[in-house]
Each structure stands twice: as C-alpha cells, then as structure tokens.
Amino acid sequence: MKKREPIHFGKHTLSFEEPGIAVHVYRGPISVEDMRILVDLPDMDEHEGKFQLGIYDMKEFGGLDAAARKMGANRPRPSGTYYAAYVGATFKMRVVVSLFMRAASFLHGQKNISAFFEDHESARAWLITCREKHLAAEMK
C-alpha cells in the first residue's frame, strides 16, 4: 500500500493502515461540508475495486443532519463490496447506522456488510478476516 497522509476534515480524521483499511475517527457532528469532503474522496485502489475496508470510530460521534445523511447515502459506490466495522457505537447509533446502511443498500444494491465492535483491534481483525474470505472466494 502506498503511504498516505491522514486527511483532516472539520474535527474528524481519515487515516490509512495495512492491509488497505481506511480508519475514520469522528469527533462531534458531521456537517454537510465534512460529508462533501468524504463523498468526494475516491475509493482506495488497493483492492482493485473489488472491495473496501473501513473502520468507523464512533466513540465521539456527534450525529449528522438530514442533508449530510442524504449526501452520504447517495455517494457513488463503485467497488463491489464495502466492509464497515463500527467501533464504540451506542445502541442508538447502531440503529441509525443500520438504517443508513439499509438506505445505501436500497440505492446501490447489497454492497454493504457491517458489524459493531467495542475496540479497534477486534474491528481490524474482523476486516482482515473479511478480506481473506473475499480473496479466497475470488480464487475459486
């Protein structure tokens, strides 16, 4: 993976780690401007457009308004599958994230697979397992 510098948008950070995992850390609410930056970022090319891996740290997440939510749900998703590991989400956030993922799947097809975790390490381990299963299935 080529070395990528972290991206700062508002109070939030997007960084990258091996093997091709995008790590989103949210601190406070996500504004429309913050979401626009996220929507404008292309998918990572490490997995050749077949899948994407993401950790979403929700411990300090402050919500997002309807316009930002709609913009995120309508984001183009050119990769085949998106694996999303959410860390530190409250019950309420899990419900909202699940609704958001359903909306994205409704708009773009069943391309989103997500799970919730208490810590970064277990989220990362799950993503690596998803990656290995995905790559093994391609070899068949």
C-alpha positions as a Markdown table, in Angstrom:
| # | Residue | x | y | z |
|---|---|---|---|---|
| 1 | Met | 0.0 | 0.0 | 0.0 |
| 2 | Lys | 1.4 | 3.4 | -0.9 |
| 3 | Lys | 1.9 | 5.7 | 2.1 |
| 4 | Arg | -1.0 | 8.1 | 2.5 |
| 5 | Glu | -1.1 | 11.1 | 4.8 |
| 6 | Pro | -4.1 | 11.4 | 7.1 |
| 7 | Ile | -6.9 | 13.6 | 5.9 |
| 8 | His | -8.4 | 16.1 | 8.4 |
| 9 | Phe | -11.9 | 17.4 | 7.8 |
| 10 | Gly | -13.6 | 19.5 | 10.5 |
| 11 | Lys | -12.7 | 17.8 | 13.8 |
| 12 | His | -12.5 | 14.4 | 12.1 |
| 13 | Thr | -9.7 | 12.3 | 10.7 |
| 14 | Leu | -9.3 | 9.7 | 8.0 |
| 15 | Ser | -6.1 | 7.7 | 8.1 |
| 16 | Phe | -4.9 | 4.5 | 6.4 |
| 17 | Glu | -3.3 | 1.3 | 7.6 |
| 18 | Glu | -2.4 | -2.0 | 6.2 |
| 19 | Pro | -3.8 | -4.0 | 4.5 |
| 20 | Gly | -5.8 | -1.2 | 2.8 |
| 21 | Ile | -8.0 | -0.2 | 5.7 |
| 22 | Ala | -9.5 | 3.3 | 5.9 |
| 23 | Val | -9.8 | 4.4 | 9.5 |
| 24 | His | -12.4 | 7.2 | 10.1 |
| 25 | Val | -12.4 | 8.9 | 13.5 |
| 26 | Tyr | -15.4 | 11.1 | 14.1 |
| 27 | Arg | -15.2 | 13.8 | 16.8 |
| 28 | Gly | -18.5 | 15.7 | 17.1 |
| 29 | Pro | -21.2 | 16.2 | 14.5 |
| 30 | Ile | -20.6 | 15.7 | 10.7 |
| 31 | Ser | -21.6 | 18.7 | 8.8 |
| 32 | Val | -22.6 | 18.9 | 5.1 |
| 33 | Glu | -19.2 | 20.3 | 4.4 |
| 34 | Asp | -17.5 | 17.4 | 6.2 |
| 35 | Met | -19.7 | 14.9 | 4.3 |
| 36 | Arg | -18.9 | 16.6 | 1.0 |
| 37 | Ile | -15.2 | 16.0 | 1.6 |
| 38 | Leu | -15.8 | 12.3 | 2.3 |
| 39 | Val | -18.1 | 11.9 | -0.7 |
| 40 | Asp | -15.5 | 13.5 | -3.0 |
| 41 | Leu | -12.8 | 11.1 | -1.9 |
| 42 | Pro | -12.3 | 8.2 | -4.3 |
| 43 | Asp | -12.3 | 4.6 | -3.1 |
| 44 | Met | -8.9 | 3.2 | -2.2 |
| 45 | Asp | -7.4 | 1.3 | -5.1 |
| 46 | Glu | -5.5 | -1.3 | -3.1 |
| 47 | His | -8.2 | -3.9 | -3.6 |
| 48 | Glu | -8.7 | -3.2 | -7.4 |
| 49 | Gly | -12.3 | -2.0 | -6.9 |
| 50 | Lys | -13.4 | -5.4 | -5.7 |
| 51 | Phe | -14.0 | -4.3 | -2.1 |
| 52 | Gln | -13.2 | -1.6 | 0.5 |
| 53 | Leu | -12.4 | -2.0 | 4.2 |
| 54 | Gly | -13.3 | 0.7 | 6.7 |
| 55 | Ile | -13.1 | 1.2 | 10.5 |
| 56 | Tyr | -15.5 | 3.9 | 11.8 |
| 57 | Asp | -14.7 | 5.1 | 15.3 |
| 58 | Met | -18.0 | 6.3 | 16.7 |
| 59 | Lys | -16.9 | 6.9 | 20.3 |
| 60 | Glu | -17.1 | 10.7 | 19.9 |
| 61 | Phe | -19.6 | 10.8 | 17.0 |
| 62 | Gly | -22.0 | 13.8 | 17.3 |
| 63 | Gly | -24.5 | 12.9 | 14.7 |
| 64 | Leu | -25.2 | 14.3 | 11.3 |
| 65 | Asp | -28.1 | 16.3 | 9.9 |
| 66 | Ala | -30.6 | 15.1 | 7.3 |
| 67 | Ala | -28.7 | 16.8 | 4.4 |
| 68 | Ala | -25.4 | 15.2 | 5.3 |
| 69 | Arg | -27.1 | 11.8 | 5.8 |
| 70 | Lys | -28.7 | 12.0 | 2.3 |
| 71 | Met | -25.5 | 13.1 | 0.7 |
| 72 | Gly | -23.7 | 10.1 | 2.3 |
| 73 | Ala | -26.4 | 7.7 | 1.3 |
| 74 | Asn | -26.3 | 8.9 | -2.3 |
| 75 | Arg | -22.5 | 8.6 | -2.6 |
| 76 | Pro | -21.4 | 6.6 | -5.6 |
| 77 | Arg | -20.1 | 3.1 | -4.5 |
| 78 | Pro | -18.1 | 1.8 | -7.5 |
| 79 | Ser | -16.4 | -1.1 | -5.5 |
| 80 | Gly | -18.1 | -4.5 | -5.4 |
| 81 | Thr | -18.4 | -4.7 | -1.6 |
| 82 | Tyr | -17.9 | -2.4 | 1.4 |
| 83 | Tyr | -17.0 | -3.9 | 4.7 |
| 84 | Ala | -17.6 | -1.5 | 7.6 |
| 85 | Ala | -16.5 | -2.1 | 11.2 |
| 86 | Tyr | -18.1 | 0.4 | 13.6 |
| 87 | Val | -16.3 | 0.9 | 16.9 |
| 88 | Gly | -17.8 | 2.3 | 20.1 |
| 89 | Ala | -21.3 | 2.9 | 18.7 |
| 90 | Thr | -24.1 | 3.3 | 21.3 |
| 91 | Phe | -27.4 | 1.4 | 20.8 |
| 92 | Lys | -29.0 | 4.5 | 19.3 |
| 93 | Met | -26.1 | 4.9 | 16.9 |
| 94 | Arg | -26.3 | 1.2 | 15.9 |
| 95 | Val | -29.9 | 1.7 | 15.0 |
| 96 | Val | -29.1 | 4.9 | 12.9 |
| 97 | Val | -26.1 | 3.2 | 11.2 |
| 98 | Ser | -28.2 | 0.2 | 10.4 |
| 99 | Leu | -30.9 | 2.4 | 8.8 |
| 100 | Phe | -28.2 | 4.4 | 6.9 |
| 101 | Met | -26.7 | 1.1 | 5.6 |
| 102 | Arg | -30.2 | -0.1 | 4.5 |
| 103 | Ala | -30.7 | 3.1 | 2.7 |
| 104 | Ala | -27.4 | 2.8 | 0.9 |
| 105 | Ser | -28.1 | -0.9 | 0.0 |
| 106 | Phe | -31.5 | 0.1 | -1.3 |
| 107 | Leu | -29.9 | 2.8 | -3.5 |
| 108 | His | -26.9 | 0.8 | -4.6 |
| 109 | Gly | -27.7 | -2.9 | -4.1 |
| 110 | Gln | -26.5 | -5.3 | -1.4 |
| 111 | Lys | -22.9 | -4.0 | -1.3 |
| 112 | Asn | -22.6 | -3.2 | 2.4 |
| 113 | Ile | -21.6 | -5.6 | 5.1 |
| 114 | Ser | -21.2 | -4.1 | 8.6 |
| 115 | Ala | -20.6 | -5.2 | 12.2 |
| 116 | Phe | -20.2 | -3.4 | 15.5 |
| 117 | Phe | -17.2 | -3.7 | 17.9 |
| 118 | Glu | -16.1 | -2.3 | 21.2 |
| 119 | Asp | -12.4 | -1.8 | 20.2 |
| 120 | His | -10.3 | -1.1 | 17.2 |
| 121 | Glu | -8.3 | -4.4 | 17.4 |
| 122 | Ser | -11.4 | -6.6 | 17.1 |
| 123 | Ala | -12.8 | -4.4 | 14.3 |
| 124 | Arg | -9.5 | -4.7 | 12.4 |
| 125 | Ala | -9.3 | -8.5 | 13.0 |
| 126 | Trp | -12.9 | -8.8 | 11.5 |
| 127 | Leu | -11.9 | -6.7 | 8.5 |
| 128 | Ile | -8.8 | -8.8 | 7.8 |
| 129 | Thr | -11.0 | -12.0 | 8.0 |
| 130 | Cys | -13.5 | -10.4 | 5.6 |
| 131 | Arg | -10.6 | -9.6 | 3.3 |
| 132 | Glu | -9.2 | -13.1 | 3.4 |
| 133 | Lys | -12.6 | -14.7 | 2.7 |
| 134 | His | -13.2 | -12.3 | -0.1 |
| 135 | Leu | -9.8 | -13.0 | -1.7 |
| 136 | Ala | -10.3 | -16.8 | -1.2 |
| 137 | Ala | -13.7 | -16.7 | -2.9 |
| 138 | Glu | -12.1 | -15.0 | -5.9 |
| 139 | Met | -9.7 | -17.8 | -6.3 |
| 140 | Lys | -12.5 | -20.4 | -6.7 |
